[in-house]
């Protein structure tokens, strides 16, 4: 494997895996919807600007509507849930729940798009992943705010809802007209989602609860946001898009079970997050389920697709 591919895999493994701890550090002092809005508005505008500077942009008719739709579903809804949930759930658990996205996408491809064929291994994977998520929701950790396990269980359910939004948006994207190239498409989705997150922040009264400027300018907060914008949103996404064009999709999707390992390690070492033995069982079930689903999925042959 070339150095470029190794660096690209390191980006989606490590940079995305570390983003969950970065989110936790930010939402510990900054309102979640405001923080998410700032992240994606800035990252989106930078990607849009980069795309136009390169001079290769296309906006087919209806593509702005398509990008806006996905910006609402995949960035506004998904990340509102993730940033809010990480106030009450450890970053490692949030990463494990997010790892279920490929499983939900597979189920959508199987039941709705009919582009995948169920195999024994993929079915086992879906069942394992679902049971693991149930274990995590049932044995939700105590919330950081001290409000007890009930609040954390709600946060786990909200996080699951966010992953379903992202998965649904991914499936819907295959039927929408979208801007080109992919950097412009992603940039518009991020920027639109970021603006909607700012609107949600205002509607929920977060703007009145912003910390003082000296808190917002703390070095650790700036460093965490810079990491989310440049490393997790721009560098890792660019590496992901490049890998999709040069590597098998199943291999690229391996980030789904590597990210939680990175997130759990970072949370334990840098933030002192600890999970109970029962929660670790849930983590292992989810990771095994994702691995089995990605390994066992089988594309429906083109002739069968037409027949359906």
N, C-alpha and C positions, 0 to 999 in steps of 0.2 A: 504494500500500500504506500502511495506517495506521501511525502511530507505535507502537501496541501490537504489531502484527505484526512490525515491524522489530526492536523490543526482544526479542520472543520468539525470533525467528530468531537474533539476536545471542547470546542466552543459550545456545541449543543448539549453535551454532557455536563460540563462543569459550569458554564455561564448560566444556563437555564436552571441547573440544579441549585446554584447559589442564590438565584433570584428570590426564592421563597423566604430565605432569611433576611434578605434585603428589604422585602416588603414588611416583614415583622418589625424590623428596626424602625421603619418609617411610620407605620400605623401606631406605634407605641406613643408617639408624640404629635402626630398630624392626623386630622380627620381622614378617614379612608377614601371617600369618594373624591375629595379634593386632591389627595396624593395621587390616586390613579389617574385623575384628569390631567394633572400636571405632567405625569410620566408620558402618557400617550399623545397628548397634544404636542409636546416638544419633540418626541421621537417621530411622530407622524410628519410634522412640518419639516424636520430635517431630511426624512426619506423622500418627501415630495420635492423639496429643493434639490436634493442630489439627483433625482430622476430627471428633472428639467434641465439641470446643468449638463447632464450627459447628452441631452438633446434627442433622446429616443422615447417619446411618449405618445400614446394613443388613447383617445377617449371616445370609443364607439358610442353610438346612440344608446341611451339607457344605462351606460356604465356607471354614471354618478349615482343613479338610483340603486344599482346593485351594490356599489361600495358603501353607500349610506346604510342600506339594509344590514349588511354584514358588520358594519361599524357599530350599529345598535346591538345586534345579537351577540357578536363575538367579543367585542371590546367593552361596550358599556355594561351589558348584563353579566358577562363572565367575570370581568375584573372588578365590578362593584361587589359581586359575591366573594371573590377571592380576597380583596383587600379588607372587606368587612369581616370575613370569616377569620382572618389571621389575627384579629384582635383577641379572639376567644379560643383559637385552636393553634397548637404548636406548628411551626413552619414545616416540620417533617411530615406531620399528618396531612397538612394541606397538599404537599407534594404527592403523597401516596394517593389521595383522592383524585388529584388531577391526572394521575397515571391511568385512570380508568377511561380517559377520553378515547383512545384507540378501540377499547372494547365497545363503548357506546356507538362509535362510528361503524364498527363491524356489524353490530346488531341492526343499525339503520340500513346498511348496504344489503344485509340479508333479508330483512323484512319489507323494506320500502323500495329500494332501488333494484333489488334482485341481481346484484352484480357479484355477490359472493355465495359460495356454496358451503353449507354447514358440514363440518367434519366432526368426528368424535372428539378430537383434541380441542377444536375450537369451542365446542359446546361445553366441555369440561372447563376450559378457560373462562368462559362467561360465568358459569356457575361459581367457580372459585372466586373470581373477582367480585361478584355480587355478594357472596357470603362474607368476604373480607370487608367490604364496605358496610354491611350490616353490623359486623362486629365492631368496627370503628365508631359507628353511630350509636350503638348500644352502650359501648364502654367509652364514651367520649371523655377526654381528659378534663380536669378542672380548668375553668376559664381563667385567663390572666387577671380579669377584673375581680375575681373572687366571688362571682355571682353563682358559682356552683355548676354541677355537671349538666343541669338542664339547659342552661344557656349555651354550653359547648355542643350539646347534641343538636340544638337548633342550628348552630354554626356549621356543623358537619352536613346537615341537610341542605343548607344554603349553598355550601361548596359543591355538593353533588348537583344541585340545580344549575350552578354555573357551568359545570363540565357538560351537562346536557345541552345547555345553550351553545357552547362552543362546538360540540359535536353536530348539533342540528344545523348550525351555520356552515360548517364544513360540508355537509351533505347538500345544503341548499346552494352553496357556491358553484356547484357543478352545473346548475341550471340557470345561472345568472350571467348577464353580460357585464364584464368587469374591465377596468382600465388596464393598460399594458405600458411598461413591463411590470413584473411582479413587485418591484420596489415601489412603483407609483401606486399600484393597487393596495399594497399593505400600508403605505404611508397615508393614503386617503382614509382607509378604514380606521387606522389608529387615530388620526387627527379628528375625524368625525366622532369616533367613540369617546375621545378625550373631551371634546366640547360638550357632548351629552353628559359625561360624568361631572363636568363643572356645573352644568345645569342641575343635575341631581343633587350635587353638593349644596347649591344655593337653595333648592326647594326643601331640603331637609334641615336647613338652618346651620349647616357646617360653617358657612362663611363668618357667622357670628362667634364661632368657637375656635377660630384659628389661634394658634399660640403666638406669642410676641415675636417680632422680627428677629430678635437675638436668638430665639430658640430655633427658628427656621434656618438660620444661618450657621448653626453648629456644624463643625467639620464632619462629624459622623453622619449627620443627616444629609448634608450635601454629597458626601461620598457615596452613601447608599442610593440616593436618587440618580447620581451620575452613573453608577453601576447599572441600575435598572434601565436607564435611557440608552446608554451607549453600548454596554456589554450585552445585557439580556434582550433588549428590544432591537437594536440595530446590528451589532456584530453577529450574535447568535442566529438571528433570523436570516441574515445574508448567507451565513454558512449553511443553514438548513435548506434554503432555496437552491443553493449550488449543489448540495449533496443529492437532492431529489433528482436533479438533472444528470447526475453522474454515478449514482449508486442505486442498488435495488431498494424499493420502498420499505420492505420488511426490515432490512438492515438499518436504514435510517430511523425507522420507528423504534429502534432499540432504545432511543432516548427516554421512552416512556417508562422503562424499568430501571434505567440508570439514574435519571434525575432524582427519584425518591431516595436512592442510596446516598447520593451526594448531599441532598437536603437534610437527611437524617443525621449524617456525619457532621455537617456544618452546624446544625442546630445543637447537637450534643457537645461539640468541642467549643464553639464560639458563644453559644447562648445558654448552655447548661440545661437544655431540654432533655427530659427523661420520660420514657414510656414504660407502662406496666407490661408484665409478661403477656397479659391478655391482649393488649394493644399491639404488641409485636406479632402475635399470631395473626391479627387482622392485617398487618402490614405484609407479612409473608404470603398470606392468602391472595391479597391483591396483586402483588408482584408475580406470583406464580400464575395467576389468572391472566394477567396481561401477556406474560411470556407465552403461555399456551395458546392464547387467542391469536397472537401475531404469528406464531409458528404454524398453527393449524389452519389458518384461513386459506381458502382456495378460491381463486377467481373463476366465475362462470365463463365457459367458452363463448366466443363471439356468436356462434350459431345459435346457442341457447338464449343469449340475450335478445337476439332478434325475434326468436320464437315467442318469448314472453311479451 
